[in-house]
Amino acid sequence: MSVKVRMTRMGSKKRAMFRIVAIDSASRRDGRPLEFLGFYNPHTDPAQVKINEEKLQAWLGKGAEMSDTVRSLLRRMKKDA
């Protein structure tokens, strides 16, 4: 089983918010995740990103791969801090 750290969509039409989750790579976009790791809200100014880095590092230590989008959000979050 290959695990990915990626985003799942939430919110209403044209007001999307995203959860950052650890999920089996074969699952659909909004399938049942293994664990919730954080969220991303692009509608606030500035965009709100919160990721539990301890949980993220634990999943990466188990061999999970980050999607490109999550990687760029994490990079932006660290740059702003």
Contact map, one row per residue, 1 for C-alpha under 8 A:
111000000000000000000001100000000000000000000000000000000000000000000000000000000
111100000000000000000001110000000000000000000000000000000000000100000000000000000
111110000000000000000111100000000000000000000000000000000000001110000000000000000
011111000000000000000111100000000000000000000000000000000000000111100000000000000
001111100000000000011110000000000000000000000000000000000000000111100100000000000
000111110000000000011110000000000000000000000000000000000000000001101100000000000
000011111000000001111000000010000000000000000000000000000000000000000100000000000
000001111100000001111000000011000000000000000000000000000000000000000000000000000
000000111110000111100000000011000000000000000000000000000000000000000000000000000
000000011111000111100000000000000000000000000000000000000000000000000000000000000
000000001111101111000000000000000000000000000000000000000000000000000000000000000
000000000111111100000000000000000000000000000000000000000000000000000000000000000
000000000011111100000000000000000000000000000000000000000000000000000000000000000
000000000001111100000000000000000000000000000000000000000000000000000000000000000
000000000011111110000000000000000000000000100000000000000000000000000000000000000
000000001111111111000000000000000000000011000000000000000000000000000000000000000
000000001110001111100000000000000000001111100000000000000000000000000000000000000
000000111110000111110000000000000000001110000000000000000000000000000000000000000
000000111100000011111000000000000001111100000000000000000000000000000000000000000
000011110000000001111100000000000001111100000000001000000000000000000100000000000
000011110000000000111110000000001111110000000000000000000000000000000000000000000
001111000000000000011111000000001111100000000000000000000010000100000000000000000
001111000000000000001111101000011110000000000000000000000000000000000000000000000
111100000000000000000111111000001100000000000000000000000000000000000000000000000
111100000000000000000011111000000000000000000000000000000000000000000000000000000
010000000000000000000001111100000000000000000000000000000000000000000000000000000
000000000000000000000011111111110000000000000000000000000000000000000000000000000
000000000000000000000000011111100000000000000000000000000000000000000000000000000
000000111000000000000000001111100000000000000000000000000000000000000000000000000
000000011000000000000000001111110000000000000000000000000000000000000000000000000
000000000000000000000000001111111000000000000000000000000000000000000000000000000
000000000000000000000010001001111100000000000000000000000000000000000000000000000
000000000000000000001111000000111111000000000000000000000000000000000000000000000
000000000000000000001111000000011111000000000000000000000000000000000000000000000
000000000000000000001110000000001111100000000000000000000000000000000000000000000
000000000000000000111100000000001111110000000000000000000000000000000000000000000
000000000000000000111100000000000011111000000000001110110000000000000000000000000
000000000000000000111000000000000001111100000000111100000000000000000000000000000
000000000000000011110000000000000000111110000001111000000000000000000000000000000
000000000000000011110000000000000000011111000011110000000000000000000000000000000
000000000000000111000000000000000000001111110011100000000000000000000000000000000
000000000000000110000000000000000000000111111111000000000000000000000000000000000
000000000000001010000000000000000000000011111010000000000000000000000000000000000
000000000000000000000000000000000000000011111111000000000000000000000000000000000
000000000000000000000000000000000000000001111111000000000000000000000000000000000
000000000000000000000000000000000000000001011111000000000000000000000000000000000
000000000000000000000000000000000000000111111111100000000000000000000000000000000
000000000000000000000000000000000000001111011111110000000000000000000000000000000
000000000000000000000000000000000000011110000011111000000000000000000000100010000
000000000000000000000000000000000000011100000001111100000000000000000000000000000
000000000000000000010000000000000000111000000000111110010000000000000000010000000
000000000000000000000000000000000000110000000000011111110000000000000000000000000
000000000000000000000000000000000000100000000000001111111000000000000000000000000
000000000000000000000000000000000000000000000000000111111100000000000000000000000
000000000000000000000000000000000000100000000000000111111110000000000000000000000
000000000000000000000000000000000000100000000000001111111111000000000000000000000
000000000000000000000000000000000000000000000000000011111111100000000000000000000
000000000000000000000000000000000000000000000000000001111111110000000000000000000
000000000000000000000100000000000000000000000000000000111111111100000000000000000
000000000000000000000000000000000000000000000000000000011111111110000000000000000
000000000000000000000000000000000000000000000000000000001111111100000000000000000
000000000000000000000000000000000000000000000000000000000111111100000000000000000
001000000000000000000000000000000000000000000000000000000011111110000000000000000
011110000000000000000100000000000000000000000000000000000011111111000000000000000
001110000000000000000000000000000000000000000000000000000001001111100000000000000
000111000000000000000000000000000000000000000000000000000000000111110110000000000
000111000000000000000000000000000000000000000000000000000000000011111110000000000
000000000000000000000000000000000000000000000000000000000000000001111111000000000
000001000000000000000000000000000000000000000000000000000000000000111111100000000
000011100000000000010000000000000000000000000000000000000000000001111111110000000
000000000000000000000000000000000000000000000000000000000000000001111111111000000
000000000000000000000000000000000000000000000000000000000000000000011111111100000
000000000000000000000000000000000000000000000000100000000000000000001111111110000
000000000000000000000000000000000000000000000000001000000000000000000111111111000
000000000000000000000000000000000000000000000000000000000000000000000011111111100
000000000000000000000000000000000000000000000000000000000000000000000001111111110
000000000000000000000000000000000000000000000000100000000000000000000000111111111
000000000000000000000000000000000000000000000000000000000000000000000000011111111
000000000000000000000000000000000000000000000000000000000000000000000000001111111
000000000000000000000000000000000000000000000000000000000000000000000000000111111
000000000000000000000000000000000000000000000000000000000000000000000000000011111
